[in-house]
Amino acid sequence: MSKVINKEMIETEDKKKLISNFTSLMSLQSVNYILPLLTFPYLVRILGAEYFGLLAFATAIITYFKMITDYGFDLSATRKISKYRDDKEKIIEIFSSVMILKGLFFILSLFLLTILIFTFENFRVNWEIYYFTFAMVFGQLLFPVWFFQGIEEMKYITYLQILAKAIFTVLIFILVLTKEDFYLVPIINSIGLIVAGAISLYIVITKYKATLKWQKLDCLKYYFKDSYYIFISSIASNIYSSGAIIILGLLTSKEVVGYYSMAEKLASAFSGIAQPLSKTIFPYITNKNIEFRNKFFNKFISYLAIINLFIFGILFYFSNEILELVFNISNDMSNIIFKILIISAYFTFLNINLTPFIYANKQDRFLSKLLIYMGILFLPLCYISSLYYGAVGATVGITTIEILIVFLLITKVKGKNENKYNQ
């Protein structure tokens, strides 16, 4: 009898924690919806499509250096922290190893960026923009999101990222007043992230006693290898998520990049609600058995697909009105791009919420291979379609890849669950 009561108590606490974490991350996502709706239209109006496109292009380039610095630890370290959350010595080992490796990757990224800037004229012309944008990587380095996810204390992520967004929003309206102020945008963004990152680091060290200690080389090698396939997956997925902006930036004008980026940011805001769900369920299902994950997966994905088909269907129907309302843009190219990107966002939403099950099943290698193949397929597809059809062609390429990935991920997860469940 006592065992039944204890089991019910544990399940109740699990559900309370799950709801609390989801609520915290949904609050953050709500802010992520509202504040960009204030700043992006303002920036488009002040800077124009050309400068907005330049900043979007710089952000797309720096995203790859962010991926290098993160090295997949947002998932691998979350998994480790979740498993050893009650072991103080192990927590210190994980925290220290990850922060040391991220610091080394940050230095490597800065070195690679410098080579890129001073090798190619296209980057050297606006070199300061790339360095100012790169400062955001330092803010991400300081902010151990993976630690808070692992201990399932999402409220800290919410409070601090809202702080970073608030700093960015307020300073944008105060300081960015003309086109000539475009260089201030990445500086302001970086300041918000660095302040939030410094505070988060202070909380981790003081409240959770996760002190930073140098680790042996063998220990660092272990965490390096443990995150390798997740890192490859992150880089590969970014080939098609940020790659379109880079390809368009090289083949077309900054103005075209600007119009594409406006539509892409708006579509991403709608698919971005997937992140709270994904980050909440990942630590929740990590230590559950395969029978539980199988039942949870079937219900979760079915409800998700049906509910979001209705939501994204409405967005598609009113896409022209949404684009005009937010950015005051009604040209045909932007409207077509936005409609296609809403379709892509629907599958991106599913994609994001399928990956926790892949990692919980320890199918990291499969995902990395899948995303590498999709990235290899995307590059020629996007290049050729962009060459002939510009931003519209690039958008079709991204949507095609997202659909393929969702289909293959569902097939893989269901195959794994059914095989294990029937053994």
LOKE-854436 format. One record per residue (C-alpha): residue number from 0; residue in one letter; chain; x, y, z. Coordinates in steps of 0.001 Angstrom, whole numbers, plus 500000, padded with zeros to 6 digits. Last residue first. Example, Ala and Ser with C-alpha at 12.3 -4.5 7.8 and 13.67 -1.06 7.14 Angstrom:
# LOKE-854436
+-----+------+-----+--------+--------+--------+
| seq | type | mol |      x |      y |      z |
+-----+------+-----+--------+--------+--------+
|   1 |    S |   A | 513670 | 498940 | 507140 |
|   0 |    A |   A | 512300 | 495500 | 507800 |
+-----+------+-----+--------+--------+--------+
END
This chain:
# LOKE-854436
+-----+------+-----+--------+--------+--------+
| seq | type | mol |      x |      y |      z |
+-----+------+-----+--------+--------+--------+
| 422 |    Q |   A | 510954 | 492563 | 473458 |
| 421 |    N |   A | 507756 | 494189 | 472191 |
| 420 |    Y |   A | 508342 | 497559 | 473902 |
| 419 |    K |   A | 511916 | 497786 | 472712 |
| 418 |    N |   A | 510988 | 497218 | 469064 |
| 417 |    E |   A | 507900 | 499456 | 469282 |
| 416 |    N |   A | 509784 | 502348 | 470872 |
| 415 |    K |   A | 512703 | 502222 | 468427 |
| 414 |    G |   A | 510466 | 501989 | 465355 |
| 413 |    K |   A | 508211 | 504773 | 466625 |
| 412 |    V |   A | 511235 | 507026 | 467186 |
| 411 |    K |   A | 512757 | 506278 | 463769 |
| 410 |    T |   A | 509581 | 506676 | 461698 |
| 409 |    I |   A | 508685 | 509908 | 463499 |
| 408 |    L |   A | 512192 | 511246 | 462860 |
| 407 |    L |   A | 512112 | 510307 | 459144 |
| 406 |    F |   A | 508774 | 512058 | 458479 |
| 405 |    V |   A | 509785 | 515160 | 460451 |
| 404 |    I |   A | 513119 | 515407 | 458622 |
| 403 |    L |   A | 511559 | 515108 | 455158 |
| 402 |    I |   A | 509017 | 517856 | 455893 |
| 401 |    E |   A | 511740 | 520192 | 457222 |
| 400 |    I |   A | 513900 | 519626 | 454124 |
| 399 |    T |   A | 511096 | 520502 | 451705 |
| 398 |    T |   A | 510250 | 523624 | 453708 |
| 397 |    I |   A | 513859 | 524853 | 453576 |
| 396 |    G |   A | 514080 | 524404 | 449799 |
| 395 |    V |   A | 510741 | 526146 | 449211 |
| 394 |    T |   A | 512032 | 529131 | 451194 |
| 393 |    A |   A | 515256 | 529321 | 449194 |
| 392 |    G |   A | 513252 | 529371 | 445954 |
| 391 |    V |   A | 511047 | 532218 | 447224 |
| 390 |    A |   A | 514145 | 534184 | 448273 |
| 389 |    G |   A | 515608 | 534153 | 444763 |
| 388 |    Y |   A | 513893 | 532062 | 442065 |
| 387 |    Y |   A | 516721 | 531083 | 439704 |
| 386 |    L |   A | 519865 | 531360 | 441838 |
| 385 |    S |   A | 517887 | 530773 | 445026 |
| 384 |    S |   A | 516537 | 527440 | 443674 |
| 383 |    I |   A | 520039 | 526369 | 442604 |
| 382 |    Y |   A | 521700 | 527349 | 445896 |
| 381 |    C |   A | 518875 | 526022 | 448076 |
| 380 |    L |   A | 518870 | 522575 | 446456 |
| 379 |    P |   A | 522683 | 522461 | 446239 |
| 378 |    L |   A | 522991 | 523221 | 449988 |
| 377 |    F |   A | 519858 | 521384 | 451187 |
| 376 |    L |   A | 520898 | 517847 | 450216 |
| 375 |    I |   A | 524198 | 518136 | 452125 |
| 374 |    G |   A | 522317 | 519621 | 455084 |
| 373 |    M |   A | 519741 | 516815 | 454943 |
| 372 |    Y |   A | 522529 | 514224 | 454899 |
| 371 |    I |   A | 524235 | 515931 | 457860 |
| 370 |    L |   A | 520895 | 516188 | 459656 |
| 369 |    L |   A | 520240 | 512453 | 459287 |
| 368 |    K |   A | 523770 | 511512 | 460344 |
| 367 |    S |   A | 523551 | 513670 | 463486 |
| 366 |    L |   A | 520099 | 512302 | 464275 |
| 365 |    F |   A | 521211 | 508674 | 463926 |
| 364 |    R |   A | 524265 | 509253 | 466114 |
| 363 |    D |   A | 522220 | 510852 | 468895 |
| 362 |    Q |   A | 519785 | 507922 | 469098 |
| 361 |    K |   A | 520136 | 507706 | 472879 |
| 360 |    N |   A | 516388 | 507008 | 473278 |
| 359 |    A |   A | 516109 | 510197 | 475386 |
| 358 |    Y |   A | 518031 | 511979 | 472615 |
| 357 |    I |   A | 515580 | 510896 | 469906 |
| 356 |    F |   A | 512612 | 511568 | 472190 |
| 355 |    P |   A | 513861 | 515107 | 472863 |
| 354 |    T |   A | 514278 | 515571 | 469058 |
| 353 |    L |   A | 510587 | 515088 | 468217 |
| 352 |    N |   A | 509481 | 518364 | 469765 |
| 351 |    I |   A | 511772 | 520481 | 467600 |
| 350 |    N |   A | 510727 | 518625 | 464428 |
| 349 |    L |   A | 507017 | 519070 | 465142 |
| 348 |    F |   A | 507398 | 522845 | 465409 |
| 347 |    T |   A | 509699 | 522877 | 462380 |
| 346 |    F |   A | 506921 | 521087 | 460460 |
| 345 |    Y |   A | 504438 | 523868 | 461228 |
| 344 |    A |   A | 507121 | 526525 | 460679 |
| 343 |    S |   A | 507725 | 525247 | 457109 |
| 342 |    I |   A | 504049 | 525779 | 456262 |
| 341 |    I |   A | 504304 | 529251 | 457822 |
| 340 |    L |   A | 507497 | 529787 | 455792 |
| 339 |    I |   A | 505601 | 529161 | 452545 |
| 338 |    K |   A | 503023 | 531826 | 453420 |
| 337 |    F |   A | 505747 | 534267 | 454536 |
| 336 |    I |   A | 507741 | 533904 | 451313 |
| 335 |    I |   A | 504600 | 534451 | 449192 |
| 334 |    N |   A | 503669 | 537592 | 451160 |
| 333 |    S |   A | 507228 | 538952 | 451101 |
| 332 |    M |   A | 507428 | 538570 | 447313 |
| 331 |    D |   A | 503970 | 540066 | 446690 |
| 330 |    N |   A | 504626 | 543360 | 448482 |
| 329 |    S |   A | 502395 | 544166 | 451474 |
| 328 |    I |   A | 504743 | 545439 | 454161 |
| 327 |    N |   A | 503626 | 547430 | 457237 |
| 326 |    F |   A | 505940 | 545223 | 459321 |
| 325 |    V |   A | 503543 | 543856 | 461941 |
| 324 |    L |   A | 500106 | 544631 | 460484 |
| 323 |    E |   A | 501151 | 544079 | 456861 |
| 322 |    L |   A | 502694 | 540693 | 457642 |
| 321 |    I |   A | 499690 | 539627 | 459727 |
| 320 |    E |   A | 497183 | 540718 | 457039 |
| 319 |    N |   A | 499009 | 538781 | 454344 |
| 318 |    S |   A | 499277 | 535676 | 456527 |
| 317 |    F |   A | 495572 | 535546 | 457474 |
| 316 |    Y |   A | 494868 | 532140 | 455890 |
| 315 |    F |   A | 498334 | 530812 | 456739 |
| 314 |    L |   A | 498011 | 531876 | 460386 |
| 313 |    I |   A | 494617 | 530159 | 460607 |
| 312 |    G |   A | 496083 | 526948 | 459175 |
| 311 |    F |   A | 499001 | 527275 | 461605 |
| 310 |    I |   A | 496589 | 527055 | 464529 |
| 309 |    F |   A | 494428 | 524213 | 463117 |
| 308 |    L |   A | 497400 | 522107 | 462049 |
| 307 |    N |   A | 498915 | 522953 | 465419 |
| 306 |    I |   A | 496153 | 521194 | 467330 |
| 305 |    I |   A | 496273 | 518083 | 465128 |
| 304 |    A |   A | 500064 | 517591 | 465041 |
| 303 |    L |   A | 500539 | 518309 | 468753 |
| 302 |    Y |   A | 497723 | 516016 | 469854 |
| 301 |    S |   A | 499187 | 513132 | 467846 |
| 300 |    I |   A | 502773 | 513911 | 468906 |
| 299 |    F |   A | 501950 | 513911 | 472630 |
| 298 |    K |   A | 499642 | 510896 | 472653 |
| 297 |    N |   A | 502012 | 508564 | 470802 |
| 296 |    F |   A | 505114 | 509892 | 472563 |
| 295 |    F |   A | 503721 | 509517 | 476089 |
| 294 |    K |   A | 502730 | 505912 | 475472 |
| 293 |    N |   A | 506158 | 505017 | 474053 |
| 292 |    R |   A | 508034 | 507089 | 476638 |
| 291 |    F |   A | 506313 | 505219 | 479494 |
| 290 |    E |   A | 507092 | 501817 | 477989 |
| 289 |    I |   A | 510689 | 502873 | 477278 |
| 288 |    N |   A | 511405 | 503712 | 480915 |
| 287 |    K |   A | 511651 | 507270 | 482213 |
| 286 |    N |   A | 514986 | 508950 | 483035 |
| 285 |    T |   A | 515102 | 511286 | 480032 |
| 284 |    I |   A | 511320 | 511812 | 479817 |
| 283 |    Y |   A | 511090 | 514847 | 482158 |
| 282 |    P |   A | 514517 | 516273 | 481272 |
| 281 |    F |   A | 513377 | 516507 | 477616 |
| 280 |    I |   A | 509698 | 517357 | 478265 |
| 279 |    T |   A | 510281 | 520922 | 479416 |
| 278 |    K |   A | 512915 | 521964 | 476883 |
| 277 |    S |   A | 510805 | 520631 | 474003 |
| 276 |    L |   A | 507579 | 522242 | 475189 |
| 275 |    P |   A | 509254 | 525583 | 475875 |
| 274 |    Q |   A | 510979 | 525436 | 472450 |
| 273 |    A |   A | 507865 | 524631 | 470415 |
| 272 |    I |   A | 506525 | 528148 | 471016 |
| 271 |    G |   A | 509236 | 529236 | 468599 |
| 270 |    S |   A | 507201 | 528016 | 465612 |
| 269 |    F |   A | 505134 | 531230 | 465693 |
| 268 |    A |   A | 508121 | 533510 | 466309 |
| 267 |    S |   A | 510006 | 531649 | 463580 |
| 266 |    A |   A | 507345 | 532713 | 461054 |
| 265 |    L |   A | 507828 | 536372 | 462039 |
| 264 |    K |   A | 511601 | 536095 | 461927 |
| 263 |    E |   A | 511486 | 534386 | 458520 |
| 262 |    A |   A | 509179 | 537011 | 456983 |
| 261 |    M |   A | 511442 | 539853 | 458117 |
| 260 |    S |   A | 514577 | 537908 | 457153 |
| 259 |    Y |   A | 513339 | 537336 | 453587 |
| 258 |    Y |   A | 512662 | 541066 | 453157 |
| 257 |    G |   A | 516080 | 541956 | 454566 |
| 256 |    V |   A | 517922 | 539312 | 452548 |
| 255 |    V |   A | 516316 | 540800 | 449428 |
| 254 |    E |   A | 517570 | 544237 | 450547 |
| 253 |    K |   A | 521044 | 542849 | 451270 |
| 252 |    S |   A | 521211 | 541953 | 447570 |
| 251 |    T |   A | 521341 | 538507 | 445984 |
| 250 |    L |   A | 523740 | 535578 | 445598 |
| 249 |    L |   A | 526007 | 535886 | 448667 |
| 248 |    G |   A | 523383 | 537227 | 451061 |
| 247 |    L |   A | 520825 | 534756 | 449684 |
| 246 |    I |   A | 523219 | 531890 | 450439 |
| 245 |    I |   A | 523855 | 533248 | 453944 |
| 244 |    I |   A | 520145 | 533782 | 454648 |
| 243 |    A |   A | 519338 | 530259 | 453395 |
| 242 |    G |   A | 522098 | 528719 | 455510 |
| 241 |    S |   A | 520558 | 529832 | 458793 |
| 240 |    S |   A | 517993 | 527013 | 459135 |
| 239 |    Y |   A | 519427 | 524704 | 456426 |
| 238 |    I |   A | 523027 | 524582 | 457571 |
| 237 |    N |   A | 521888 | 525147 | 461139 |
| 236 |    S |   A | 520548 | 521600 | 461303 |
| 235 |    A |   A | 523999 | 520288 | 460354 |
| 234 |    I |   A | 525762 | 522356 | 463006 |
| 233 |    S |   A | 523345 | 521245 | 465709 |
| 232 |    S |   A | 523460 | 517586 | 464632 |
| 231 |    I |   A | 527264 | 517614 | 464598 |
| 230 |    F |   A | 527200 | 519047 | 468117 |
| 229 |    I |   A | 524754 | 516350 | 469273 |
| 228 |    Y |   A | 527081 | 513741 | 467789 |
| 227 |    Y |   A | 530095 | 515114 | 469665 |
| 226 |    S |   A | 528496 | 515753 | 473053 |
| 225 |    D |   A | 529792 | 512661 | 474864 |
| 224 |    K |   A | 533136 | 512913 | 473065 |
| 223 |    F |   A | 533931 | 516329 | 474538 |
| 222 |    Y |   A | 532525 | 515310 | 477918 |
| 221 |    Y |   A | 534898 | 512323 | 478024 |
| 220 |    K |   A | 537865 | 514304 | 476692 |
| 219 |    L |   A | 537419 | 516853 | 479481 |
| 218 |    C |   A | 537511 | 514052 | 482063 |
| 217 |    D |   A | 540621 | 512522 | 480500 |
| 216 |    L |   A | 542322 | 515956 | 480568 |
| 215 |    K |   A | 541722 | 516331 | 484291 |
| 214 |    Q |   A | 539315 | 519008 | 485477 |
| 213 |    W |   A | 539970 | 522594 | 486644 |
| 212 |    K |   A | 537386 | 523661 | 489192 |
| 211 |    L |   A | 534431 | 526077 | 488833 |
| 210 |    T |   A | 532112 | 525948 | 491800 |
| 209 |    A |   A | 528621 | 524518 | 491436 |
| 208 |    K |   A | 527525 | 525593 | 494923 |
| 207 |    Y |   A | 523834 | 525601 | 493891 |
| 206 |    K |   A | 522920 | 529016 | 495313 |
| 205 |    T |   A | 526295 | 530763 | 495036 |
| 204 |    I |   A | 527866 | 529278 | 491869 |
| 203 |    V |   A | 524676 | 528733 | 489864 |
| 202 |    I |   A | 523190 | 532081 | 490933 |
| 201 |    Y |   A | 526388 | 534012 | 490035 |
| 200 |    L |   A | 526487 | 532337 | 486621 |
| 199 |    S |   A | 522895 | 533385 | 486005 |
| 198 |    I |   A | 523724 | 537004 | 486926 |
| 197 |    A |   A | 526689 | 537091 | 484519 |
| 196 |    G |   A | 524609 | 535579 | 481714 |
| 195 |    A |   A | 521774 | 538086 | 482149 |
| 194 |    V |   A | 524241 | 541003 | 481962 |
| 193 |    I |   A | 526061 | 539439 | 478977 |
| 192 |    L |   A | 522810 | 538775 | 477095 |
| 191 |    G |   A | 521489 | 542313 | 477516 |
| 190 |    I |   A | 524836 | 543879 | 476558 |
| 189 |    S |   A | 525084 | 541671 | 473453 |
| 188 |    N |   A | 521716 | 542815 | 472094 |
| 187 |    I |   A | 522686 | 546445 | 472665 |
| 186 |    I |   A | 525969 | 545976 | 470792 |
| 185 |    P |   A | 524223 | 544063 | 467976 |
| 184 |    V |   A | 521759 | 546976 | 467464 |
| 183 |    L |   A | 524285 | 549811 | 467939 |
| 182 |    Y |   A | 525833 | 549277 | 464468 |
| 181 |    F |   A | 522529 | 550383 | 462865 |
| 180 |    D |   A | 522814 | 553871 | 464392 |
| 179 |    E |   A | 523526 | 555517 | 461013 |
| 178 |    K |   A | 520042 | 554526 | 459865 |
| 177 |    T |   A | 518560 | 556862 | 462511 |
| 176 |    L |   A | 517132 | 556739 | 466062 |
| 175 |    V |   A | 518668 | 553650 | 467656 |
| 174 |    L |   A | 519590 | 554827 | 471173 |
| 173 |    I |   A | 516427 | 555146 | 473278 |
| 172 |    F |   A | 514093 | 552794 | 471404 |
| 171 |    I |   A | 516766 | 550115 | 471062 |
| 170 |    L |   A | 517882 | 550618 | 474681 |
| 169 |    V |   A | 514433 | 549721 | 476054 |
| 168 |    T |   A | 514022 | 546621 | 473872 |
| 167 |    F |   A | 517507 | 545196 | 474463 |
| 166 |    I |   A | 517334 | 545676 | 478238 |
| 165 |    A |   A | 513889 | 544047 | 478290 |
| 164 |    K |   A | 515081 | 541087 | 476207 |
| 163 |    A |   A | 518016 | 540453 | 478570 |
| 162 |    L |   A | 515752 | 540744 | 481635 |
| 161 |    I |   A | 513227 | 538363 | 480035 |
| 160 |    Q |   A | 516130 | 535976 | 479513 |
| 159 |    L |   A | 517008 | 536261 | 483186 |
| 158 |    Y |   A | 513536 | 535709 | 484602 |
| 157 |    T |   A | 512633 | 532821 | 482281 |
| 156 |    I |   A | 515909 | 530923 | 482561 |
| 155 |    Y |   A | 515682 | 531271 | 486341 |
| 154 |    K |   A | 512103 | 529956 | 486316 |
| 153 |    M |   A | 513214 | 526851 | 484398 |
| 152 |    E |   A | 514398 | 525080 | 487536 |
| 151 |    E |   A | 514380 | 521518 | 486200 |
| 150 |    I |   A | 517801 | 520582 | 487631 |
| 149 |    G |   A | 518939 | 519735 | 484096 |
| 148 |    Q |   A | 517170 | 522704 | 482517 |
| 147 |    F |   A | 518855 | 525086 | 484965 |
| 146 |    F |   A | 522274 | 523622 | 484116 |
| 145 |    W |   A | 521649 | 523592 | 480343 |
| 144 |    V |   A | 520821 | 527305 | 480416 |
| 143 |    P |   A | 524355 | 527954 | 481650 |
| 142 |    F |   A | 524496 | 531679 | 480646 |
| 141 |    L |   A | 528122 | 532843 | 480513 |
| 140 |    L |   A | 528807 | 531302 | 477100 |
| 139 |    Q |   A | 525569 | 532744 | 475710 |
| 138 |    G |   A | 526730 | 536243 | 476705 |
| 137 |    F |   A | 530101 | 535578 | 475062 |
| 136 |    V |   A | 528297 | 534467 | 471891 |
| 135 |    M |   A | 526417 | 537781 | 471915 |
| 134 |    A |   A | 529796 | 539514 | 471580 |
| 133 |    F |   A | 529951 | 537973 | 468089 |
| 132 |    T |   A | 527399 | 540544 | 466889 |
| 131 |    F |   A | 529764 | 543390 | 467790 |
| 130 |    Y |   A | 532620 | 541539 | 466057 |
| 129 |    Y |   A | 530568 | 540945 | 462919 |
| 128 |    I |   A | 529310 | 544533 | 462810 |
| 127 |    E |   A | 532871 | 545854 | 463245 |
| 126 |    W |   A | 534067 | 544035 | 460126 |
| 125 |    N |   A | 531581 | 545764 | 457793 |
| 124 |    V |   A | 533812 | 546041 | 454696 |
| 123 |    R |   A | 535985 | 543113 | 455876 |
| 122 |    F |   A | 533140 | 540625 | 455484 |
| 121 |    N |   A | 532584 | 541080 | 451738 |
| 120 |    E |   A | 536335 | 541592 | 451290 |
| 119 |    F |   A | 537128 | 538048 | 452423 |
| 118 |    T |   A | 540294 | 536998 | 454262 |
| 117 |    F |   A | 540331 | 539579 | 457066 |
| 116 |    I |   A | 536833 | 538807 | 458273 |
| 115 |    L |   A | 537036 | 535024 | 457934 |
| 114 |    I |   A | 540404 | 534797 | 459736 |
| 113 |    T |   A | 539039 | 536947 | 462579 |
| 112 |    L |   A | 535929 | 534755 | 462813 |
| 111 |    L |   A | 538091 | 531634 | 463078 |
| 110 |    F |   A | 540109 | 533127 | 465973 |
| 109 |    L |   A | 536954 | 534227 | 467799 |
| 108 |    S |   A | 535507 | 530735 | 467354 |
| 107 |    L |   A | 538646 | 529086 | 468776 |
| 106 |    I |   A | 538492 | 531362 | 471830 |
| 105 |    F |   A | 534817 | 530477 | 472340 |
| 104 |    F |   A | 535576 | 526769 | 471889 |
| 103 |    L |   A | 538105 | 526980 | 474728 |
| 102 |    G |   A | 535574 | 528708 | 476983 |
| 101 |    K |   A | 532893 | 526137 | 476104 |
| 100 |    L |   A | 535316 | 523354 | 477055 |
|  99 |    I |   A | 536068 | 524957 | 480421 |
|  98 |    M |   A | 532370 | 525654 | 481109 |
|  97 |    V |   A | 531382 | 522066 | 480255 |
|  96 |    S |   A | 534093 | 520480 | 482374 |
|  95 |    S |   A | 533407 | 522735 | 485361 |
|  94 |    F |   A | 529648 | 522178 | 485367 |
|  93 |    I |   A | 529923 | 518417 | 484867 |
|  92 |    E |   A | 532597 | 517965 | 487566 |
|  91 |    I |   A | 530813 | 520281 | 489996 |
|  90 |    I |   A | 527556 | 518346 | 489473 |
|  89 |    K |   A | 529406 | 515063 | 489999 |
|  88 |    E |   A | 530697 | 516289 | 493344 |
|  87 |    K |   A | 527227 | 517454 | 494412 |
|  86 |    D |   A | 525414 | 514208 | 493483 |
|  85 |    D |   A | 521659 | 514888 | 493711 |
|  84 |    R |   A | 521351 | 516269 | 490154 |
|  83 |    Y |   A | 523259 | 513328 | 488687 |
|  82 |    K |   A | 520841 | 512201 | 485931 |
|  81 |    S |   A | 519333 | 515614 | 485203 |
|  80 |    I |   A | 522802 | 517197 | 485157 |
|  79 |    K |   A | 523972 | 514586 | 482621 |
|  78 |    R |   A | 520990 | 514997 | 480275 |
|  77 |    T |   A | 521220 | 518785 | 480475 |
|  76 |    A |   A | 524949 | 518485 | 479712 |
|  75 |    S |   A | 524195 | 516516 | 476527 |
|  74 |    L |   A | 521341 | 518778 | 475411 |
|  73 |    D |   A | 522541 | 522376 | 475851 |
|  72 |    F |   A | 526060 | 520919 | 475635 |
|  71 |    G |   A | 525726 | 520534 | 471860 |
|  70 |    Y |   A | 529055 | 522251 | 471198 |
|  69 |    D |   A | 527732 | 525553 | 472649 |
|  68 |    T |   A | 530872 | 527376 | 471453 |
|  67 |    I |   A | 530741 | 525788 | 467986 |
|  66 |    M |   A | 527008 | 526457 | 467666 |
|  65 |    K |   A | 527553 | 530097 | 468677 |
|  64 |    F |   A | 530207 | 530290 | 465965 |
|  63 |    Y |   A | 527633 | 529043 | 463473 |
|  62 |    T |   A | 525087 | 531602 | 464684 |
|  61 |    I |   A | 527671 | 534333 | 464012 |
|  60 |    I |   A | 527140 | 533959 | 460251 |
|  59 |    A |   A | 523333 | 534100 | 460534 |
|  58 |    T |   A | 523584 | 537138 | 462842 |
|  57 |    A |   A | 525798 | 538952 | 460316 |
|  56 |    F |   A | 523272 | 538238 | 457516 |
|  55 |    A |   A | 520374 | 539462 | 459671 |
|  54 |    L |   A | 522299 | 542649 | 460500 |
|  53 |    L |   A | 522988 | 543263 | 456798 |
|  52 |    G |   A | 519343 | 542546 | 455917 |
|  51 |    F |   A | 518113 | 545115 | 458443 |
|  50 |    Y |   A | 520587 | 547540 | 456885 |
|  49 |    E |   A | 519131 | 546931 | 453409 |
|  48 |    A |   A | 515433 | 546587 | 454400 |
|  47 |    G |   A | 515294 | 550019 | 456072 |
|  46 |    L |   A | 517040 | 551041 | 459281 |
|  45 |    I |   A | 514350 | 553145 | 460990 |
|  44 |    R |   A | 511200 | 551416 | 459651 |
|  43 |    V |   A | 512671 | 547912 | 459803 |
|  42 |    L |   A | 514019 | 548610 | 463297 |
|  41 |    Y |   A | 510616 | 549779 | 464541 |
|  40 |    P |   A | 508853 | 546783 | 462995 |
|  39 |    F |   A | 511417 | 544515 | 464694 |
|  38 |    T |   A | 511350 | 546197 | 468124 |
|  37 |    L |   A | 507701 | 546108 | 469176 |
|  36 |    L |   A | 506643 | 542742 | 467746 |
|  35 |    P |   A | 510045 | 541542 | 468934 |
|  34 |    L |   A | 508947 | 542378 | 472513 |
|  33 |    I |   A | 505604 | 540552 | 472386 |
|  32 |    Y |   A | 506517 | 537130 | 471043 |
|  31 |    N |   A | 509694 | 536573 | 473062 |
|  30 |    V |   A | 507737 | 537841 | 476076 |
|  29 |    S |   A | 505213 | 535097 | 475443 |
|  28 |    Q |   A | 508080 | 532639 | 475034 |
|  27 |    L |   A | 509388 | 533540 | 478470 |
|  26 |    S |   A | 505967 | 533024 | 480023 |
|  25 |    M |   A | 505767 | 529718 | 478145 |
|  24 |    L |   A | 509121 | 528734 | 479661 |
|  23 |    S |   A | 507881 | 529385 | 483180 |
|  22 |    T |   A | 504540 | 527672 | 482576 |
|  21 |    F |   A | 506294 | 524637 | 481079 |
|  20 |    N |   A | 508566 | 524400 | 484105 |
|  19 |    S |   A | 505652 | 524628 | 486539 |
|  18 |    I |   A | 503557 | 522121 | 484564 |
|  17 |    L |   A | 506403 | 519574 | 484476 |
|  16 |    K |   A | 507224 | 520144 | 488152 |
|  15 |    K |   A | 503587 | 519593 | 489114 |
|  14 |    K |   A | 503427 | 516487 | 486910 |
|  13 |    D |   A | 506554 | 515029 | 488476 |
|  12 |    E |   A | 505248 | 515832 | 491972 |
|  11 |    T |   A | 502005 | 513984 | 491198 |
|  10 |    E |   A | 503904 | 510999 | 489754 |
|   9 |    I |   A | 506124 | 510870 | 492854 |
|   8 |    M |   A | 503108 | 511060 | 495174 |
|   7 |    E |   A | 501303 | 508321 | 493227 |
|   6 |    K |   A | 504365 | 506071 | 493431 |
|   5 |    N |   A | 504697 | 506734 | 497167 |
|   4 |    I |   A | 501037 | 505879 | 497717 |
|   3 |    V |   A | 501378 | 502654 | 495706 |
|   2 |    K |   A | 504533 | 501698 | 497621 |
|   1 |    S |   A | 502793 | 502412 | 500948 |
|   0 |    M |   A | 500000 | 500000 | 500000 |
+-----+------+-----+--------+--------+--------+
END
